[in-house]
């Protein structure tokens, strides 16, 4: 046996080291996004030229749930959301096919379309910033050629991306005065550049027996070659009318971290790599790069590390295992008062944990499961630690009773004791596992399904491992350990079982009173749950505050810089007071209103200290930040709706219709109504201020007189001012854009625009002002669409996430009382719909699990009545759940529902063990009431011990609820997982004691009813 145990330990160690470590479980989104960059354009133009053709084509794909799109001044985005269960590989192929069908309808100068499907592997494992007091060109070059390349070479690294890195371009800056003097037309110049920068494969020729490929090389090989490009037969060259230089484009976006302009580096790992190993490897490499002589002055700061969460989870699992195991062993010793018997529990705990890792590894290798060690599965392991020794304790206690109380030999006690409880522990394990079966039938419930699948698989494997250990290792070990142990009964145990026997006899004599108490208890449970607040919010795993910044249109770039510096100083000076870890902010040269979206632009990202290191909740920090923000005329500093990367505490409402102008009016009216709701803060909309525009309206009659078309005039203006690439230039290490436009000093004012020469058919230049009228107007806003309708999103924070359900009811009332114009409608936003879907999925799983447990028990007990008795443990548990949720102020949400589903599979275990033993004693000839009392005495200890060990094993998970002064505010990961353990502890506590007191009485009542029904049936 020793060799078997040693072999399992070795296999467990190897399995643990070979199981992939991830931050989140592996998952793939059911969304496919299409991105089409089209700079120097307008939202209306992009909607007309790109969005609508893509929408019309993509909408013909089967299985689409929603089709949403957005058009801004620089790009188009179309997001196709498919129904859950769709084959996404096939869907991606169909998306590409539909895009290819309309590719000819899209603009000719649209260079690329990006099709992306989000997967868990897209989440960076490490994010850090690089900053140095160098010239920017040197920093960009070092980051790209040293940092990126060295990190990409590391084992396990899939991708290294650098944010804020500017790519140089080849600029052809035209001098309009020289062009006009030499009679050079910008349109002909664009055509010449494009036609002179091409390579062609010209076929092949044969010379004797040899065959040669012929390739016509016409690409530019150097900037000098472009400068010397001949423009006519008279020796005029491009350098005579333009300046050609290889340089960086003007910086439009600025990113800062902790007050220093920086580049942001994100590292993604390969799917099979170990998260901790890759992260550690990358950190060592970053430190080595910074220590290079040529990197003197380079600084870095890691502000997001996915390995820290997994490492913390492993540490918590280790601590929970040690603490929970020690408490479980102590509880067993207090009841049994025998060191040798207690040592069996000490053996069963590590063996069960190790066997769990072995099963996980082999199931993964066999391709049956795709389980990894991540923050969710580790939470499942922590939940299962308390249940880990339940089966072993029942077996140990049964063997202990046969050995110490019935005087059997160690071998006989092991055989008889294990045989007696084999069926009930098998049934209890099966009931714990079957509550996760409804997950197979869930077609929705994104976050709920992801969590339940991973937690459920982990718990099931733990239970199987503990069952195998309890039925094999524990009996074998007991034969050796208990061989020389003398049989004796401890006085404490005898007094306790004697007291319990007297209580049972009292309850059996006063069954009617206990029936009344059960009815009253049911009424109390209903009343309790009516008073518990519901929440549709899911707590984000990150502690973060997002501050949006809106500036007036007349603000200069220098004023924007000064504003951001002032806000940063206000936050940085109170960093300790607000418990801020890092402050990142970004802005661009634009002004106006920024969208309430995921776009990290014109905003501050304020990262707070982990909950273990802080005393302030995120909501308190938000309120304090609001109070310290400077007040400036025309400037709007607002807290964005609380959406982290993995959760949300806000509400979203979508307004949809045909006319964006009407939607804007409706959104403003709804925003003002929502601001009057006391529980709502930070109301925001997805409306974005459009840049001011100068409309160039071509007068067709004048253009026709000059021999020009409207297209020729528009083409001239576009090529003179647009920063869109007209061609590409290949350098030694990359292909860069070749951009041609007027010099910056020649395209600053409206008068300069009016003087742009447009060459007529005879080569005569005509000023643009003579061919068109000019009007300065406000530019169109970013356009959002969903299912072919224009859309505006109104979002808001809920002041207290616990009141989100009541707040949603108030919002629903406002929306239903609002009279929308015909053709316009509202719905809750995607995040809110997902939360509602989670709640519905949880209720489905809960209601489905109840009959599954009953049917399983009916099959095992071969009775319809006795499983009905066992199922009364569920309302007993609900009493404790309601009490603990009410006392702690925990709302009814996704995590509490997960805890309740797991609890459903646990609470019936005590009743199974008790009723199975009563049936066993009745078969030996004992009367019913005597069998109830004796069976209760025999099973009281294992029931109490298993309940206490399960509760003690979950204490590390719920410790933040109990000791917030030690663990900080109840937020982040602690708040995410603690409600599950809290629900299980509360329900198991009341269920255990009420099972011991009331289930025997119910057993006798239902037995009488069964006999009566049988007599009636026979008489009939």
N, C-alpha and C positions, 0 to 999 in steps of 0.2 A: 504493500500500500504506500509505503514511504516513497518508493521510486515513482509511483503513479502521481503522487502529489507533487514531487519534485519536477516531473515532466510537465505537469500542468503549469507550474510556476514559470518554468523556462519558456514554454510556449506563450504564456501570457506576456512575459517581458518582450519577447520578439514581436508579438502581435501589436503591442502598444507602440513600439518604435516604428512599425511599418504601416500603421493606420494613418492616412492623410490627415493633417491638421489644417482646418479652414477657419475663417472668421464666421461665415454663415454657411448653412447647408447649401449644397449644389442645387441650383434651380435655374430655370430659363423662363424669361418673360413670354407671355402670350402676345406681346406687342412687337411689331416691326416698324421701325421709323425710317423714313426716306428724307434725306437732307440734300438740298440743292443750293449751293452758294451762288449768289448772283449779285456781286457788289455794284455800288454806284447805280442803284435802281430805286424804285419806290414800292411800297406795299401794294398799291393798286395794280401796278404793272406786273409785279411778281404773281399776284393772285390771278390775273387774267392770262398771263403767258405760261405759268408753270403749275400753279396749284389746281386750277380748274381742269386742265387736261389730265393731270395725275389722278385727281378725285374721280373723274368720269371713268377712267380705265380701271383703277383699283377697286372701285365699288362693285365690280362684276365678279369678284372672287367670292367663293362660297365660304360660309362660316365666320363672316365678319360680325363682330359685336358693335363696335363703334369705329367711325372713320373721322378723325379730326385732323385739322390742318391749321397752319399759321403762316402768314406772309409778313415779313418785316422789310426794312429798307435794303437789306443785304442778302437775305436768303429765304428759301421756302422750306417748310417742314410739313410732312404728311405722316401721321401716325395711324397705323392700322392695328386695331385691337381685335383679336380673335376670341371666339368662344372657348372656354376652358375645355381641354381635351382634344383640341385641333392638332393635327400632325404639323408641327411648326416647320420641320424641314421641307415638307411639301409646300407649305404656305409661303416660305421664303422663295422657293423656285417660282411659284405662281406670281409673286410680287415682282420678281425680276422680269418675268415674261410680259406682264401687263405694262411695265415701264418701257420695255423694248418696243411694244406695239405703238406707243405714242411718242417715241424719241424724236421722230421727224417733225412733230408738232411743237416741240420745245425750241427755245431760242438756239440759233446756231453757235453762239459764243458761250453757251452754258457748258462749261468744261467737264464737270463731273457730277455724278449723283452718288451719294453714300447711302447704302442700305445697311441698317444695323439692327440686330436683335440683342437686347440686353440679357446678359447672363451673370451669374454670381461671380464668375471669374473676371468680370470687368471692373469689379471693385478693387481699387489699389490696396495692397497690403501695407504700403508705406508711403507717406507723403511728407516731403520736407522742402524747405526753401533754401535757396542759395543767394548770397549777397556778398558784394565786395566793392570797395571804393576804387574800382577800376574803370577804364573806359568801357562803355557798353559793348562795343565790338569785341573787346578782349573777353569779357564775361560770356557773351553769347558763344564765341568760338570755343572757349574752354568748356562750357557746359555741354555743347554739342559734340565736340571732338574728343573730350577726355571723360567727363562725368558720364554722359549717356553711353558711350561705347564701352567703357570699363564695366559699368553696371550691367549692360546687356550681355556681356560675356559670362556673367556668373551663372553657375549651375542652378536651374530652377527658375530663372528670371525669364518671363515671356516677353515683356514689353516695358520700355522706359519712355515716358512721355514728359515733355518739358513745356509748361505753360508760361506764357509771357515771352517766349523766344521769338525774336523777329528774324525773318528770313530776308537776306539781301535780295535786291532785284536790279535788273539792268534798266536804267531810266533813260529815256530819250526826251529831254526837256526842250520843247520847241520855242524858237524865238519868232513870234508872229511878225515883227517888223521885217526881219530878214526874209522870212517866207514870202511876205507880200512883195518885197523888193525883187526877189528872184522868181516870183510867180509860181511858187510851190503850193500846191493844194494839199491840205491835210488828208483828204480822202484818197488821193492818188499815192500819198506817202504811206498810208496804212496798207494799201494793196501791194505796194512795192516791198515793204518789209515782210509781209506774209509770203509773197511769192519768191522772195530771195532767200528764205530760211527754210528750205525743204530738202529732204533726201528722197530719192526714188530708186527702187529696184528696177533696172532696165532690162532684165532678162538674162540671157546667157549667149556666149559665142563659142565656136569650136575652132581650134587651130591644130590641125593634125589629129592626133589622138587625145589631145588635152581639151578640157572643158573649163571655161572661165565664167564666173558670175559677173555681171556688169551692174554697177551701182553708181548712179549720178549723185554726187555729193554737193549739196548746195547750202548746207547749214552754216551759220556763222560759227567761227571757231574762237573768236576773241573780240573784245570791245573795239579794238582798233579797226578790225575788219568792218564793223558796223559804222564806225566813224567815217571810213573811207568809201562807204557805199555810194556809187555814182547815181546822181539823180537825173542827169541829162547827158547829152553828147558833148556839151560844152565844157565839161570838167567840173561841174557843180557836184559837190559831195554833201553827204548828210551833215558832217561837222560844220559846214558853212551856214546851216540854218538851225542847228540844234546842238545841245551839249549832251554828250553820251557819257554816262558814268555808272559804275557798279557800286551801289551803296545801299544802305538800309532805308526803307520807306519811313515817312514821318510817323512817329509813334502816336498811335491813337488811343491805346488802352494802357493803364498804369496799375500795377499790382504791388501792394505793400504788405509786409508782415512785420508786426511790432515796430512800425514806423520806418522800416528800411525797404526801399524798392528792391524787389527780389524776383527771382525765377522760382516757379513751383515745379518740383519734380515728383512724379507719381510712378511707382513701381508695381507692376502686375506679375504674378507668378504663374507658372504652368499649372495645368489642372491636377497633375499627379504629385507635385512637389509638396514638401512639408513646409507649412507656413512658418514655423519657428526657425527652422534651419535656413530658409531663404532670407527671412528678415534679419537674422543674426549675421548671415554672410554679407548682406547688403550694408548693414551698419558698419561692419569691419572695413568694407571696401570704401565706404564714404569717408571714414576716419583716415584711411590710408591716403585717399586722394587729397584731403585737406592738408595732410602732412608733407605733400610734395613740395620741393623747393619752388617750383613755378606757380604754386597755388598760395603763396604767401599773401595774407590779407583776405583770403576766402573764408567765409563763415557759413555755417548751416544750422538749421534748427528743425528737428523732427516734431511735427505737430499732429500727426495722425499715424498711429501704429496699430494695425490690426492684430499683430502678435501679442500686444499687451493684454487685449481682451481674452485671447485664448489662454495665455499664460496665467492670467488671473483666474480664469475658469478652472484650469488644471490645479492651481493652488487651492482654490476653494474646494474643489473635489477632494484633494488630498486632505485638507484640514477637516472637511466634513466627514470623510471616511475615518480619520483618526479620532475626532471628537465623538462622532456618532457611534463608531465601533466601541470606543471606551465606555460610553454611556450605556450602550446596549449590554456589554459584558457586565457592567456594574448592576444593571437592572436584573439580569438573569441571576447573578450571584445573590442579590437581596432576596429573591424569591426561593431559590433552590438551596442556598447556603452550603454549596459543595464546590470546592475548587476544581475537582476533576471534571465534573459535569459542565461547569462553566467554561472550562478550557475547550470544550467541543465547539462552543460559540466562537471563541477566539480563532479556532481553526477554520470554521465555516466562513467567516467574514472575508478574509483575504482570498480564500479559494474561490468564493463566488464572484468577487470582483475580477480576479484573474481569468476565470472561466468566461466571464462576460466579454473581455477583450479577445479571447481566443475565438469565441463564436462570431463576434463582429468581424474579425479578420477573415475567417474561413468563409463566411457568408458573402463577404465582399469579393474574395478571390473566386468564388464559384459563380459570381455574376448575379446572385439572387438579390442582393441589396447593394445600394450605392450609398452606404452610410459612411460619414466621416466624423472625426472628432471636431466639433465646432461649438460655438456658444450655446446653441439650442440642444444638441445631443448631450453636452456636458450638463446642462440644466436637467435633462431627463435622467442622467446618471445620479445627480444629486437628489432628485426626487425619489429615485429607486433605492438609494442607500438605506433608507429607513425600512423598506420592505425586503431588503436583501436577506435578512436572517429569519424572516417570519417562518418559512417552511422548515428551516433547520431547528428553530426553537420548538415548533410543534413536535417534531420528531424527537428532539432531545428530551423534552418534558415527558413524552410518552414512554421513552426508554427509561428515563429516570424513575417514573412511577412504577414500572414493572420491576425495576431493579431494587429500589429502595423501599417501596411500599408493599409490593407483592412478593418480594424475596426471590425473584428469578435470577438465574445466573446471567453473567454479562452477555453471553451469546444468545440465550433465550430472550432476554430483555430486548436485545437489538432486533431480533427477528420478529417477535410478537409486537413490540412497540411500534416498529416501522410499518408492519403490515396493517396494524389497526388504523393508522392515520394516513396511509398512502392515498386512499380514495379522497378524503376531504382536502388534503393539500393539493392533490391534482385538480380537484374541482375549484378550489380557491384560486389556484394559478390560472386556470382556464377562464374564470370569470374576470380576473384582472386583465387578461389579454383580450378578451372578446369585446370589451368596450371600445377598443380601437378599430374594430372591424368596419364600422360605418364610414371610416375614412375612404374606403374603396369606392363608396357610392357618392362621394362629394364631387360635384362638378364645378363648384365655386368655393369661395372662402379662401382668399389668397393667403393672407398672413396666418389665419387660423389653421388652414390645411397644412401649410408649410411647417408650422410649429407642432401640430398634432402628429403629423407623420413621423417627424424626427424624434419627438419625445416618445411617441407610442412605440416605435420600433425599438428604441433604447430600453424602455421599461419592459417590453415583452422579452427581449433577449436577457435582461437581468433576471427576470422571473424564471425563465427556462434554466438559466445557469444555476440559480439558487435551488430550483427543484432537483436538478441533477446532483448537486452537492448534497442536498438533504437526504436523498434516497440512496446514495452510494457511499460517499466519503464519511458522512456522519455515523451511519451504523457501523461501518468497518472500524472507524476510530474509537467508537464507544466500546467495542468488544475488548480492545486493548486497554483503554483508559479506565474503564469501570471494572476490570477483572478483579482487582484487589480492593475495591471500594466496599466497605461494609454497608449493609442495608440498615437504614434508620430514618425515622421521620422527624423533621424539625418541629419544635413546639409552635413557632410562629406560623408555619404553614398550616398546621393542624387547627390552630385557633381561627385562622382566617377562613379556611374551608368550612369549619363548623358554623361560624357566624353566617356565612353565605347560605348554608343549608337551611338555617332557621329563617332567613329572609325569604328563601324560595318557598318554603312551606307556608309562610304567611301570605305570600302573593297567590299561591294556589288556592288558599281558603277564601280569599277576597278578590276573586276574579272580576266581579262586576265593577268594583271600585277602580280596578286597573283599566278596564275597558273605557270607563268614563274619562280617566286621566289620559288615555291614548287619544280619544276624540278631542279633548281640550288641547292636547299637544299639537294635533294637526291644525286646529284653528289658530293656535299661536304661531305655527310655522307660516301659514298663509298671511297672517297679519304682519309678521316680521318681514317677509319678502316684499310686501306691498310698500313698506317704508324704506326699502333700500333703493338708493339712487342708481339709475342706469347711466352708462357712459358709452358713447360711440367713439370716444377718443382712444388712441393707442399711444402709450408713452414712448416718445423717441428714445432710442438707446443713447443718443448724444445729448450732452448739456450744452446748448448753443442758443444764442440770441442773434437774430438777423435784423439789422437796422437799415432800412431803405432811405435813400437821400434823393429828394427832388429839388431842383434849382430853377429859378426863373430863366426864361429864354434869353434875357438880356445879359446874363452873367457871362463874363469873360473867362477864359481858361485860367487866368491868374486868380480870379475870385473863387473858382472851383477848387484850385489847389489850396488856397487859404482856408476855405470852409472845411475841407477834409482834415487839414492839419489841426484846426481848432477842435473839431469833434474828437479826433484821435487824442489830443492832449487832455480833453475833459475825461475821456475814458481811462487813459494811461495813468493819469495822476491819482485815480481812485482804483487802481488795479487790485490792491490788497483788500480794500473795503468791499469791492464787488466780486472778489474771488475769481478774477479773470486770469486764465492761463495764457491765451494768445489772442491778438487782435489782428485780423486780416481785413484789408479793405481794397477796393478797386474802383476806378472811375475812368471816364474817357473824356474826349473833348466836347461831347454832346451835352445839351442841357435839356430841361423839361422834366417830364414825369417818367420814372422808371417803372417797369412792369412788376407786378407781384408774382414772380415766377422763379424758376430754378436758375435763371440767368444770373451768374455772379458778376453783376456789373452795377455800378453806382450804389454800392451797399457796403456795410460793415458786417463781417462775420466774427462774432465775439464768442470765443471758445472758453467755457468755464472749467474750473477745476473739477476733477472727478468727485462724485458724491461722497466718497470716503474721506476726502481731504477738505470738505467744505461744510459750512453750516447754513448757507442760504439756498433756498429752492430757486429754480429757474424763474418762476413767476415773480418772486421777490426781487431778483436781479432786474427783470424787465421793468418793474415798477420804479426801481431806483434809477435806472437808466433814463426813463421818461422824464424824471424830475430834474436831472442834471443837464439835459440837452440844451444847447443855446437856442434862443428864439431870435430868428431873423426874418425880416419882411420878405415874403415870397418863397421862403425855404420851408419845405415840409420834411421833417425827420420823423419817420414812423416805424414802429416795430412790425415786421412782417408776420403773417400768420405762422403759427408754430409748427412748421413741418421740418423735421430732421430727415436724415437719409433713410431711417428705418421706422418712422412713425409720424403721427400727427396729433396735435391737440386742438386743431381748428375746425371750422366749418366752411364749406365751399358751396356756392349756389351758382348754377350756370343759367344764363338767360340766352335764348336762341330765337332767331327770326331771320328775316330777309334783309332788313335795312340796318347797317351798323349804326347809323345816326340815331334811329329809334332805340336801339339797344343801349346806346350811351346814355340817353335820357332815362331809360328804365333803370339802368345800373346806378345812376346818381340818386334817383328817387329811392331805390331799395337801400342804398348805403345810408342815406339819412334816416330811414326808418329803423335800420339795424342799430344805429348809434344810440337810439333811444332805449334799447333793451339793456337793462342793468348788468346782465351777466356777459355782455359782449364788449370786447375791446379791439382796437387796431383794425377797424373795418378798412378794407382795401379793395381795389378792382384791378382787373388785368388791362385796363386802358393805358395806353402809352402815348405820350405826347409825340406827335410827328414833327420832324424837323421842318423849319420854314423853307418854302420852296419859291423859286422864280419860274413861273409858267411861261414858256416860249411858245406863243401861238403863231404859227406860220400863216401869213396872209397868202393864200394860194394864187390870187390874181397877180400880186407883185412878183411872186416866185416864178409864175408862168411867163411873165413878161421878160424876166431875166434868163429864161430857158432852164429853170431849175424845178425840181419836184420837191414836195414836202419831205420826202424821204432823204433827199440829198442834203437839205438844210439840217434836218435832225441828225443825220449821220455826221455832218461836219461838227456840230455842237458836241455830240457825244465823244468823238475822237479827240477833240481839243481839250475837254475837261475831265473825261472819265479816267478813273484809275484802274479800269479793267484791263487785263493783259491782252495785247494784240497778237503776241506770239510768245515763244519760249526760247531760252538760251541755255545751252548745256555747258556747265563748268566741269571741273575735274571730279567733283564729288556730288553734284546734284544738278537738277534742272530748275532754273529760276524763271520768274515772269519777266517778260520784256514789255515794259509799260511806256506808252508814248502819250504825252499831254503837254499843254503849254507850261511854261515856267510858272512857278508859284506866284511870282510878282506880277505875272501877266493874266492871272485868273482870280483876282481878289475882289474886284468891284463890278458893279452892274454895267458901268460905262465900258469897261474892258470887254465884257461879254457882248455888248452891242457892236463893238468894233471888230469882232471876229470876222475875217474875210471868208466869204463863200464864193468859190470860183464858178463862174457861169460857163456855158459850153464853149465860148470863144476864148476862155482863159482870162476873162476880165473879172477882177475881184469886186464883189459887192458886199458892203458891210451887213452883218446880220441884222442890225437895227433897221435897215431899209427893207427887210424881208419879213419881219415878224414883230408882233407886239409883246410886251413884257408885263407881267403882273406878279406882285409878291403876295403870296397866300400862305396860310398855315398848311403844312404838309399832312397827308393822311396818316392816321394812326396805324399801328400794327393790327393786322386783320387776323382774327381767329375764326375757325369754322369747325363745326361738328355735324357729321351726317348731312353735308351739303347746305347747312344753315350757318349764318354768321353767329358768333358766340361771344359773350362777355362773361367773365367769371368774377363774382363778388366773394371775397374771402374775409374771414374774421377770426380772431382768437377768442376762445372761451375763457373767461376770467378764472374759473375753477374747472379743471377737467372732470371733476366728479359731477358737475351739473350740466354736462354736455347734452344729455338726453332731454332734460327739461328745456335747455336753451334751444335745442333742435325743434322741440315742440312749439316754442314761441316763434321761431323762424318760419316753421311750416304754416302757422296761423297767419303770419303776415303775408306770406306768399299766396295763400289761398284766398285772402281777402283783397288781393291786388287784381284789378281788372286789366288783363293784358290785351293788347290789340289782337284782332284776328290774325292767325298765322304765327303768333309768338307764344313761346312756352318756357317753362322753367323746370329744372331738375337739380338735384344735389350733385355736387362735383364728384370727380373720379375718386378722390380720397374718401369722401364721405360715403359714397356708394360701396367702396371696398369695405369700410368698417361695418356698414349695415349687412353686407354679404357675409362677413365674418360672424356676426351675431346670428344670422339666419342659419348658417352652416353649423354653428355650435349648438343651436337649439335642435336642429335636425339630428345631429350626432347623439345628443343627450336623449331625445325621445326614442331614437332607434336603438340605443344601447340597452334601455330598460327591458323591452321584450326579448332581446337577444340573451341577456343574463337569465331571464326567467326560463326561456326555452332550454338553455344549456343546463340549468339546474333541474328542470323537469326530466331531461334525458338522463342525467346522472343519478337522480334519486328515484326515477321511475314512478313519479307521483306528481299530480297537479296541485295538491294541497300543501305539501311541505315546502316547495319553492315559494309558494305564496306567503308562508310564514317568514321565510328567510328574507323576502323582499321588503318586509316591514323595517328592516335595518336602514333602508334608504330614507324614509321620512325622519327616522331618529337622527340620521346624519344631517338632514336639512335643518334641523333645529339648531345644531351646533354651528353650521355654516351661517345661518341667519344671524345668530348671536354674535359671532366673531366679526362678521362684516359690518354689523350695526355698531359694535363697540369701537372698531378701528376706523370706521368711516370709509370702508372700502367699497367702491361702486361695483355694480354688476357689469362686467366687461368681458372681453375676449379671454383674458388670462384667468379670471375667476371661473369662467365656463370650462376652460381646459381642466382646471383643478377639480371642478365638480364631476366631470366625466371620469377622471382618474379615480376620484373618491368612490364613484359608483361601483367600480370594479374591486375596491378594497373592502368597503364596509360590510359586504355580505360574507366575507371570509370567516369572521368570528361566528356568525350564525351557522354557517356550513359546518364548521368544526364541532360546534355544540350539538346541533340537531343530528348529525351523523353519529355521534357517540351515544346520544339518547336512543337512537334506533338500534345501535349495536347492543346496548344493554337490554333493551326490550326483547331482542332476539334470544338473549341468554336466559330469559324467563322472568326478569324483573317486571313488576307492575309499572304502569305508566307513570304515576306520580313519583314512585320511588326511583324509576329510571331517570326522570327529569332531575330530581334532587341529586342523585349520585352522579349523573352525567355532568351536571353543573359544577359539582365539587371537583370532578376530574379535569374539566376543561377551563375552570376559572383561571388557573395559573397561566397556561399558554395563551389564553385570550388577553389577559392583562399584560403579559410580557411582550407579546407581539405588538399590541397597541402602543405600549410605552416605548419600545424600541423604534417603531415607525415614527412616533412623534419626536423622540429625541434625535433621530437621524435627520429630520427636516428642520431642526432648530437653527442650524447655520444658515439655512435659506431664508428663514423668517426673522432672523436676528435684527435686520434693519427696522422692522416694524416694532420690535420689542425694545431695542436699545438705540433710538435715533441719535442720542447724545454721543454714542461711540462711532456710529457708522455714517453720520451726516444726514442730510435731507433725503427723504424717501423718493429718489428719482433714478433715472437712468436704468442700469441693469438690475440694481437692487429692487426698484419698484416694478420692473418687468416680471421678474420671476417670483418675488416674495408672495404675491397674492395667491399663486398656485399652492404653495406650501401652507399658507395661512388657512385656505379653505379646507385642505386635507386634514390639517391638525384640528381645526374646529369641529369638522364633521366626524372625524374618527373618535374624538374625545367623548362627545355625547352618545354616539352610536355604540361605543364599547360598553359603557355603563348601562345604557338603556337596553342593549342586547342581553346583557347578563340578567337584568331585572325583569324585562317585559317579554322577551322572546319565549322563555319557558311557559309563561302564562298563555300567550297566544298559541303556542304549540298545543297546549291541552284543550283550548277552546276550539281550535280548528280540527283537532282530532275528534272531539265530540260531534262537531258539525258533520265531519266526514262519515262517522259511524251512523249518525241520524240519517244522512242522505242515502247510505247503503241500505238501511232498514226500510226506508220509504221505497227505494227502488225494488227491493226484494218483495215488498208487500204489493207493489203495483204489478 
